Amino acid sequence: MAQKNKISIKIAGAQGQGAGSGGQGLAKVFKRAGLHVFGIFDYMSLIKGGHSFFQLTLSDQEINANTEKFHIVVSFDPQNVQETVGDIHTLQEGGLFIVDDSINLKPEIEAAVNEVGAKLCKIPMIKLGTEIGGNKIMANTVALGAVVGLTGTPFEILENIVAENFAKKSKEIADKNVAVAKAGFDFGSQNLKSEFNFSMPQSNKDKVAGKMLINGNEAIAMGSYAAGCRFFSAYPMTPGTSVFEWFTKDNAKLGVVTKHVEDEIAAVCMAIGAAQVGARAMTSTSGGGFCLMVEGLGLAGITEVPIVVVDAQRGGPSTGLPTRTEQADLLFAVNSSHGEFAKIVLAPGTVEQCYEAGVRAHNLAAKYQTPVIILTDLLMADHLKDSSKEDYYIPEVDLGKVVSKEELDKLGEDEKYLRFKFTEDGVSPRALQGHPKSVHAPATDEHDETGHITEDASNRLQMMEKRMKKLESAVNDIKGPEFHGPENADLTLIVWGSTYGAALEAVQLFNSDEANKQKINLLHFTEVWPFPVKLTEEALKKVKLSMSVEQNYTSQFCKLLRAETGYVPNKLINKYDGRQITPEEIVREVQKLLSESLVAA
Amino acid sequence: MVITQERTQVTAKDFRSTQKSTWCPGCGDFGIMNAVQTALVNAGVAPWQVLIVSGIGCGSKLPDYINVNGYMTLHGRGATIGCGAHLANTSLQTIIIGGDGDSFGIGIGHMIHNMRRNMDVVHIVENNEVYGLTKGQYSPTSKRGFKTSTSPEGAIEFGINPLALALSAGATFIGRSFSGDPKHAASIIQQAMEHKGYAIVDMLQTCPTYNKLQNVDWYKSQTYKIEEERPNYDPKDPVQAFQLAMEDDGRYPLGVLFKNDDRPTYSEQIPVYQKDSRPIIEHSLELDSQFFESLKETYV
């Protein structure tokens, strides 16, 4: 099932050897050369050693998922290369397996290369790295240079990126790296280009070179900042950390308060404290940390404090698969914390949607004075994709219903400000503490309109109804699912969050194959709580046969779908090995289901 | 915390609330509430200039019974929620208040980190050495041998030493007082408020329902004032402070055990506040489009 107009590259190595940063650099090179890119670093939960790889796909069209097969596999670690049999088996026939020429490969490596019909390309990585750069660690720069060279990509782009990456060190180091990259480039263009029998996708520099190369976490952070988030407290946890690091890296320039705290309990609680006094505040974590935060969510729920929590899911339960992807926190997020209160759960599926989710999360939190959870996963958090600058717009900042200082000044002597005033839509106008007329003390206990503790039954009813009414109002703000692909398809893939990417590629892959007589499309959910029941029911009317694709064991989204609408897809596809599902896997399942239903018919 | 807002002429009347307290008659919390109120009046801090963040427990209901800005939160979490509020609005006088279970049990992790960070807040621990609201179980400060429903043979472990703990964790103000001496208690709270940096007040307190032995008379005989018994005591000397904290003649020293004015507070070292000392909530949210474009450019 070869994908057209795509070139896929895998850079394998032991961790700490630069496969991740090298892959990122390479992604930037090809993007600036005018190719669409999609890349993700597949890594283990360790610092040095192990086996990891960067997967990069290039195309003349936007790409939303990696492919199953690769055209080039590069290994630049002498020890690690002996463990690449599995990687070799992901090579296309005729693909290149690039290694250092001084290494004595185990017989099974060469056997694997022959078996898949790939070509073994030995290049003097270590030699050139040592001779020109003075350090064998620069072997990886030689290898990257060779890939750029063999693909016929102009050297100046690589040169600029290497120089930019090392600019912070010294000119001497930068120059050395450029020289090493050039040596690799020359070797690649002179000796490997002729071996590479695949045509590169058509580049479009005008359209693509100026795009951003950004991942989901960075996009969420940027959207949050643009929407006025100025307080971020967090505790590091893969893969949620880099949302926080976006804020900490430039905290002075951004004008934000960031606090690395003692645990996730403090992370959510500090954000709640900051939000209570008026800051737009957030935290980010993964499932394990999110477990510790749910007590705080309840507090924010009952005291109606707007906060934003990012849960970038990884393989669970417990420590699970720390550096692998999964979508198994959905029902937990929707039901997080004891008791009942209004909360909103967003599940963006592209980097652009991540930016928008950052913006919307803060605006919705303020509008409904309640916690908003942005539910992503490792794939969404980490993958890099070219993205148009226009999608990163300066948004409107919605502060919700607020009582200004001027309005407070006008309050009469006997007029008391009511923080939890009963209103039509359940949202009470919010005045901040710190004004003579706004003195109040909200209680985490059930409270009356002033915030004072009360166990009065009729007040409890009214207060519960007030808070839950916010959920009924909020559902009107929630985006319904969207179809992608042809109308009137014979089969619809039902996906939420990040599985959108592989599903969209699967739709294109399947429909572009003339052997397939039927057509498929997909229905993608990006905002899942409160559940957009009406919009979903309308969309489902257009669905003939359906197949859900989720990265979890129990089809959590389908459970929610069934609970809210009664709808059950014809087939549930689940993947829970921690690896992102590929378009090819989905297509195979589609073919199976279509032939089964044909037989049934 | 050195209050940055103007001092206000306030009287006890300004803090009066119509809310009826649910504390037992004779509860030490009444004395503590009075002391807090007196300290605020004497320091010239109005109800709207203070934020009292509490946890859960009898004493954590204090903000409900007094007219101030408050936030009654979660068991043990007032310590960190209070710091979040302080970092976002540095102009509010932030007081964290909670019992011994709240502060030294479930919330002790937060408390220790607040101390080493020198967060510019006051933490008053209402320390009656027993759990009240859950009906009389032993607490982290209960004496060894204390018999309760969860320690029927008597508590096996030793109680926490709040003074030594705070010293080793880097608190820059450590005071202790007693709920039955509201004047002394108010003075220690006021000094804690006026201290620049983290201040803990270990407020010994009676629980007439579940800790009957340690009543007012018992505390009067088991406490002494540092300034009276040790006129040469220097609270700036951490070695003397440690010595005093570790001395165990069965009695509790009251007063200011330790004070260090030289360490910068956490908030004054945050880059954004070094550039613009106004609370972050007063900074404009407007985005400079050129600056925003430059952020995007780093990804090209």
Interface residues (C-beta under 8 A of the other chain):
Chain A: R32 G210 K211 M212 L213 I214 E218 M222 A226 G228 R230 F231 S233 N251 A252 G255 V256 V257 K259 V261 E262 D263 I265 A266 C269 M270 A271 I272 G273 A274 A275 Q276 V277 G278 A279 R280 A281 E295 G296 L299 T303 S387 K389 Y392 I394 V397 L432 Q433 G434 H435 P436 K437 S438 V439 H440 A441 P442 A443 T444 D445 H452 I453
Chain B: Q19 A46 P47 W48 Q49 L51 I52 V53 I56 K61 P63 D64 N67 V68 N69 G70 Y71 M72 T73 L74 R77 T80 I81 G82 C83 G84 A85 H86 L87 A88 N89 S91 L92 G109 H110 H113 I270 P271 V272 Y273 K275 D276 I280 I281 H283 L285 L287 S289 F292 L295 K296 Y299 V300
